[in-house]
Amino acid sequence: MVKRIALLGATGSIGSSTFEVVREQSQHFRITLAAAASNHRKLCALAHEFHIPVLVLTGIHDPLVQSQIRAEHPGLKIYFGTSELLSLLNDQDYDLALNAIGGSAGIEASFRILERGIPLALANKESLVLGGHLLAKQFKQARIIPVDSEHSAIFQAIGKHPKSELRRLIITASGGAFRNTPLEDFPGITPERALKHPNWDMGAKVTLDSATMFNKALEVMEAHWLFDMPYSKIEAIIHPQSVIHSIVEFIDGSHLAQMSYPDMKIPILYALSYPKRYASELVKTDFLSHQNLSFESIDPQRYPLFYLGLDVARQGGIMPTVMNAAVEAAMQLFLQRKISFTQICHYVQRTLDGATQIDDPALDTILAANLEYYQKCLELHG
């Protein structure tokens, strides 16, 4: 039977890789709903190629522009706005949703999908970072299949082993673009340099999060909620080659690692096909070209946002939301050349210092706080 997929974030890097997977695996998957923010040309071209019946553009609000897009593509059914997307996620027929929306904009979609009891292939970190405590309470029986390469690796390595047999989860990190850059050169880092990842082809936000290692703090938070593991049993280490995607240590001292050439098409295919595996020729791994696999600890001077993120993770409550909003805002200021690379952590810390803790925030509170502290961080620049 062909599995019907709702793909959110269809024109981003995860979305593009998903289309490559579906192109090869057309006998197994069909995309029946695709959503993007504003790249209507790419989305509509993909809709024609893959015969997608329903499209949503959440970031185009001008009625005139909407009419023009519909006029250019009279054969396509196109909706606009986040409310329309949430309504369609509630009403349309699909067997699995892949949420690859970037940033906090993807949280409501995750909740809507899980409320219907439909499996969620999750590539939106913020759904768990900001709302993990709610997902853990409300959707204990719901199936979340991780798409991030690190969590997919852990998911595969754990398999059917119970939590009682797990000792540690070890998340690997490439070290980003500045693993070997002298610390004295950090103040002169430009946005162009920060957006060049050494191993992965990713969107701007994820690439910047990798350069600061904030993404690893987010991934530790995700792992905490996905696998119900205490923070004391989750670690992160640098593995520059990005061949080992994460490691699970069991109580008998054994370690299981999932390994492959760094390409998101492997975890995407696994998430779409789970619990099965389908034959694919999209990604090949030549271990003779990766003869030296190395590991390093995470330097707190080089990656202060990672350690700040761990502190915030342990605080819980509204604080991960505050930090996520502040990082998004500070990254925006950096991309606009209003602050330096080394000032990003300073702006995030100042935003956290001005925040008031809320121990068990509801979804509405999380979304409001995310907007509030994003703006507050921007205002720190004056």
C-alpha positions as CSV (number, residue, x, y, z in Angstrom):
1,M,0.0,0.0,0.0
2,V,1.3,3.5,-0.9
3,K,1.8,5.6,2.2
4,R,0.3,9.1,2.0
5,I,2.6,11.8,3.3
6,A,1.9,15.4,4.5
7,L,5.2,17.3,4.1
8,L,5.7,20.5,6.0
9,G,8.7,22.7,5.2
10,A,8.7,21.3,1.6
11,T,11.1,23.8,0.1
12,G,13.8,23.7,2.7
13,S,16.8,21.4,2.9
14,I,14.9,18.6,4.6
15,G,12.0,19.0,2.2
16,S,14.2,18.9,-0.8
17,S,15.9,15.7,0.4
18,T,12.4,14.2,1.1
19,F,11.4,14.8,-2.5
20,E,14.6,13.0,-3.7
21,V,13.6,10.0,-1.5
22,V,10.0,10.0,-2.8
23,R,11.2,10.3,-6.4
24,E,13.2,7.1,-5.9
25,Q,10.5,5.4,-3.7
26,S,7.4,6.3,-5.7
27,Q,6.0,2.8,-5.4
28,H,5.9,3.3,-1.6
29,F,5.2,7.0,-0.9
30,R,2.9,9.7,-2.3
31,I,2.9,13.3,-1.1
32,T,-0.7,14.4,-0.7
33,L,-0.2,17.7,1.1
34,A,2.9,20.0,0.9
35,A,3.4,23.2,2.8
36,A,6.1,25.9,2.6
37,A,6.5,29.5,3.8
38,S,6.8,31.7,0.7
39,N,8.8,30.0,-2.0
40,H,5.7,29.5,-4.2
41,R,7.7,28.9,-7.5
42,K,9.6,25.9,-6.1
43,L,6.5,24.5,-4.3
44,C,4.3,24.8,-7.4
45,A,7.0,23.2,-9.6
46,L,7.2,20.3,-7.2
47,A,3.4,20.0,-7.1
48,H,3.3,19.6,-10.9
49,E,6.1,17.0,-10.9
50,F,4.7,15.0,-8.0
51,H,1.0,15.5,-8.6
52,I,0.4,16.9,-5.1
53,P,-3.3,17.7,-4.7
54,V,-3.1,20.3,-1.8
55,L,-0.6,23.1,-1.3
56,V,-0.2,25.6,1.6
57,L,1.9,28.8,1.6
58,T,1.9,30.0,5.2
59,G,4.0,33.1,4.7
60,I,2.2,34.9,1.9
61,H,-0.5,37.2,3.3
62,D,-1.1,39.7,0.6
63,P,-4.5,38.9,-1.1
64,L,-3.2,40.3,-4.5
65,V,-0.2,38.1,-4.4
66,Q,-2.3,35.1,-3.5
67,S,-4.6,35.8,-6.4
68,Q,-1.6,36.1,-8.8
69,I,-0.2,32.8,-7.6
70,R,-3.5,31.0,-8.1
71,A,-3.9,32.6,-11.5
72,E,-0.5,31.3,-12.6
73,H,-1.4,27.8,-11.5
74,P,-5.1,27.3,-12.2
75,G,-4.8,23.5,-11.9
76,L,-3.4,23.5,-8.4
77,K,-5.4,23.8,-5.1
78,I,-3.5,26.4,-3.1
79,Y,-4.2,27.6,0.4
80,F,-2.6,30.4,2.4
81,G,-1.8,31.0,6.1
82,T,-1.0,29.0,9.2
83,S,-4.6,28.7,10.2
84,E,-5.4,27.1,6.8
85,L,-2.5,24.7,7.3
86,L,-3.7,23.7,10.8
87,S,-7.2,23.2,9.4
88,L,-6.0,21.0,6.6
89,L,-3.9,18.9,8.9
90,N,-7.0,18.3,10.9
91,D,-9.2,17.4,7.9
92,Q,-7.1,15.9,5.2
93,D,-6.4,12.2,4.8
94,Y,-2.7,11.2,5.3
95,D,-0.9,8.3,6.9
96,L,2.2,10.1,8.2
97,A,3.3,13.8,8.5
98,L,6.9,15.0,8.2
99,N,7.3,18.3,10.0
100,A,10.4,20.1,8.7
101,I,9.2,23.6,9.4
102,G,12.1,25.6,10.7
103,G,11.9,27.2,14.1
104,S,9.1,27.8,16.5
105,A,6.6,28.1,13.6
106,G,6.3,24.3,13.5
107,I,5.1,23.7,17.0
108,E,1.4,24.1,16.5
109,A,1.5,21.8,13.5
110,S,3.1,19.0,15.5
111,F,0.4,19.3,18.2
112,R,-2.4,19.2,15.6
113,I,-0.9,16.1,13.9
114,L,-0.5,14.2,17.2
115,E,-4.0,15.2,18.4
116,R,-5.3,13.2,15.4
117,G,-3.2,10.2,16.4
118,I,-1.2,10.2,13.2
119,P,2.5,9.3,13.3
120,L,4.8,12.3,13.2
121,A,8.2,12.2,11.5
122,L,9.7,15.1,13.4
123,A,12.5,17.4,12.1
124,N,11.3,20.4,14.0
125,K,13.4,20.7,17.1
126,E,11.3,23.4,18.7
127,S,8.3,21.1,19.1
128,L,10.1,19.2,21.8
129,V,12.5,21.9,23.1
130,L,9.6,24.3,23.8
131,G,6.7,21.9,24.2
132,G,8.3,18.6,25.2
133,H,6.7,18.6,28.7
134,L,3.2,19.0,27.0
135,L,3.9,16.3,24.4
136,A,5.1,13.9,27.1
137,K,1.8,14.4,29.1
138,Q,-0.7,14.6,26.3
139,F,0.6,12.2,23.7
140,K,2.2,9.2,25.6
141,Q,0.7,6.8,23.1
142,A,1.5,8.8,20.0
143,R,4.3,7.8,17.7
144,I,7.0,10.3,17.1
145,I,9.7,9.1,14.6
146,P,12.8,11.3,14.8
147,V,14.2,12.6,11.6
148,D,17.3,14.5,12.9
149,S,20.2,12.2,12.1
150,E,21.4,12.1,15.7
151,H,18.0,11.0,17.1
152,S,17.3,8.7,14.2
153,A,20.6,7.0,15.1
154,I,19.6,6.6,18.8
155,F,16.2,5.4,17.8
156,Q,17.6,2.8,15.5
157,A,20.3,1.7,18.0
158,I,17.8,1.3,20.9
159,G,15.5,-0.8,18.8
160,K,13.3,-2.8,21.1
161,H,15.6,-2.6,24.2
162,P,13.8,-1.3,27.3
163,K,15.0,1.9,29.0
164,S,16.2,-0.1,31.9
165,E,19.0,-1.5,29.7
166,L,20.3,1.9,28.6
167,R,23.2,3.5,30.4
168,R,23.9,6.6,28.2
169,L,23.0,8.4,25.0
170,I,25.9,10.0,23.3
171,I,25.1,12.6,20.7
172,T,27.8,13.4,18.1
173,A,28.5,16.9,16.7
174,S,30.6,18.0,13.8
175,G,32.0,21.0,15.6
176,G,30.6,23.3,12.9
177,A,32.5,25.7,10.7
178,F,34.8,27.0,13.4
179,R,36.1,23.9,15.2
180,N,39.7,24.8,14.3
181,T,39.4,28.6,14.1
182,P,41.7,30.4,16.6
183,L,39.6,32.0,19.4
184,E,41.2,35.3,18.8
185,D,39.7,35.3,15.3
186,F,36.1,34.8,16.5
187,P,35.2,38.6,16.7
188,G,35.9,38.9,13.0
189,I,33.7,35.9,11.8
190,T,31.3,37.0,9.1
191,P,27.8,35.7,8.3
192,E,29.2,34.2,5.0
193,R,31.8,32.1,6.9
194,A,29.3,31.1,9.5
195,L,26.9,29.8,6.8
196,K,29.4,27.3,5.4
197,H,29.1,24.0,7.2
198,P,32.0,21.5,6.6
199,N,29.9,18.3,6.3
200,W,26.2,19.0,5.9
201,D,24.0,20.9,3.5
202,M,21.4,22.6,5.7
203,G,19.4,25.7,6.0
204,A,20.7,29.0,7.4
205,K,19.3,28.6,11.0
206,V,20.5,25.0,11.4
207,T,24.0,25.9,10.0
208,L,24.3,28.9,12.4
209,D,23.1,26.8,15.3
210,S,25.8,24.3,14.4
211,A,28.5,26.9,14.3
212,T,27.6,28.0,17.9
213,M,26.8,24.4,18.9
214,F,23.4,25.6,20.2
215,N,22.0,22.8,18.0
216,K,23.6,20.2,20.3
217,A,21.9,21.8,23.4
218,L,18.6,21.6,21.5
219,E,19.3,17.9,20.6
220,V,20.1,17.1,24.2
221,M,16.7,18.6,25.1
222,E,15.0,16.6,22.3
223,A,16.6,13.4,23.4
224,H,15.5,13.9,27.0
225,W,11.8,14.0,25.8
226,L,12.0,11.5,23.0
227,F,13.7,8.7,25.0
228,D,12.6,9.7,28.5
229,M,16.2,9.9,29.7
230,P,17.5,12.2,32.5
231,Y,19.9,14.9,31.4
232,S,22.6,13.2,33.5
233,K,22.6,10.3,31.1
234,I,22.8,12.3,27.9
235,E,26.2,13.5,26.6
236,A,27.4,15.3,23.5
237,I,30.9,14.9,21.9
238,I,32.5,16.3,18.8
239,H,33.1,13.8,16.0
240,P,34.4,15.9,13.1
241,Q,33.8,13.3,10.3
242,S,30.0,13.1,11.0
243,V,30.0,9.4,10.0
244,I,28.9,8.1,13.4
245,H,25.6,9.9,14.0
246,S,25.1,9.0,17.7
247,I,25.9,6.1,20.1
248,V,23.9,4.2,22.7
249,E,25.7,2.7,25.6
250,F,24.0,-0.2,27.3
251,I,24.3,-1.4,30.9
252,D,26.6,-4.3,29.9
253,G,29.2,-1.8,28.5
254,S,28.3,-2.4,24.9
255,H,27.9,0.5,22.5
256,L,25.8,0.5,19.4
257,A,26.3,3.3,16.8
258,Q,24.5,4.1,13.6
259,M,27.0,5.0,10.8
260,S,26.7,6.3,7.3
261,Y,27.9,9.1,5.0
262,P,26.4,12.3,6.3
263,D,23.3,12.7,4.2
264,M,19.8,13.4,5.5
265,K,18.2,11.1,2.9
266,I,19.0,8.1,5.1
267,P,17.2,9.2,8.3
268,I,14.3,10.6,6.1
269,L,13.8,7.3,4.3
270,Y,13.9,5.4,7.6
271,A,11.3,7.7,9.2
272,L,9.0,7.4,6.2
273,S,9.4,3.6,5.9
274,Y,9.4,2.7,9.6
275,P,9.1,0.0,10.8
276,K,10.3,-1.4,7.4
277,R,13.4,-0.7,5.5
278,Y,13.4,-0.2,1.7
279,A,16.2,-0.7,-0.7
280,S,17.8,2.6,-1.8
281,E,20.7,3.7,-4.0
282,L,20.6,7.3,-2.9
283,V,23.5,7.3,-0.4
284,K,26.6,5.1,-0.4
285,T,29.2,5.0,2.4
286,D,32.9,4.2,1.5
287,F,34.6,3.4,4.8
288,L,38.0,3.4,3.2
289,S,37.6,7.1,2.6
290,H,36.9,7.5,6.3
291,Q,39.7,5.6,7.8
292,N,40.3,8.0,10.7
293,L,37.3,8.6,13.0
294,S,38.1,10.9,15.9
295,F,36.3,12.4,18.9
296,E,36.8,15.5,21.0
297,S,35.2,17.1,24.0
298,I,33.2,20.3,23.6
299,D,35.3,23.4,24.5
300,P,33.2,25.8,26.7
301,Q,35.2,28.8,25.5
302,R,34.5,28.0,21.9
303,Y,30.9,26.9,22.3
304,P,29.4,28.9,25.3
305,L,25.9,28.6,23.9
306,F,26.0,24.8,24.2
307,Y,26.7,25.0,28.0
308,L,24.3,27.8,28.5
309,G,21.7,25.6,26.7
310,L,22.4,22.7,29.1
311,D,21.8,25.0,32.1
312,V,18.6,26.2,30.6
313,A,17.5,22.6,29.8
314,R,17.9,21.7,33.5
315,Q,15.9,24.7,34.5
316,G,13.0,23.7,32.3
317,G,9.7,25.5,32.4
318,I,9.6,28.5,30.1
319,M,13.3,29.0,30.0
320,P,14.0,26.9,26.9
321,T,11.4,28.9,25.1
322,V,13.1,32.2,26.2
323,M,16.5,30.9,25.1
324,N,15.3,29.6,21.7
325,A,13.6,33.0,21.0
326,A,16.7,34.9,22.1
327,V,19.0,32.8,19.9
328,E,16.7,33.3,16.9
329,A,16.8,37.0,17.4
330,A,20.5,37.2,18.1
331,M,21.2,35.2,15.0
332,Q,19.1,37.6,13.0
333,L,21.1,40.6,14.4
334,F,24.3,38.8,13.5
335,L,23.1,38.1,9.9
336,Q,22.2,41.8,9.6
337,R,25.8,42.6,10.8
338,K,24.4,44.5,13.8
339,I,26.3,42.4,16.3
340,S,29.4,40.3,16.1
341,F,29.5,36.5,16.3
342,T,30.9,36.6,19.8
343,Q,28.1,38.9,21.0
344,I,25.4,36.3,20.2
345,C,25.8,34.5,23.5
346,H,26.0,37.8,25.4
347,Y,22.6,38.9,24.0
348,V,21.1,35.5,24.8
349,Q,22.3,35.6,28.4
350,R,21.0,39.2,28.9
351,T,17.6,38.0,27.6
352,L,17.6,35.1,30.0
353,D,18.5,37.3,32.9
354,G,15.4,39.4,32.3
355,A,13.0,36.5,32.0
356,T,10.6,35.2,34.6
357,Q,10.3,31.5,35.1
358,I,7.0,29.7,34.5
359,D,7.2,26.1,35.6
360,D,4.6,24.3,33.5
361,P,3.6,26.7,30.6
362,A,0.6,25.9,28.4
363,L,1.0,26.0,24.6
364,D,-0.5,29.5,24.3
365,T,1.9,30.7,27.0
366,I,4.9,29.2,25.1
367,L,3.9,30.8,21.8
368,A,3.3,34.2,23.5
369,A,6.6,34.0,25.4
370,N,8.5,33.0,22.2
371,L,7.3,36.2,20.5
372,E,7.8,38.4,23.5
373,Y,11.4,37.4,24.2
374,Y,12.4,37.4,20.5
375,Q,11.4,41.0,20.5
376,K,13.1,41.8,23.8
377,C,16.3,40.4,22.5
378,L,16.1,42.5,19.4
379,E,15.4,45.6,21.5
380,L,18.7,45.0,23.4
381,H,20.4,46.4,20.3
382,G,18.5,49.6,20.6
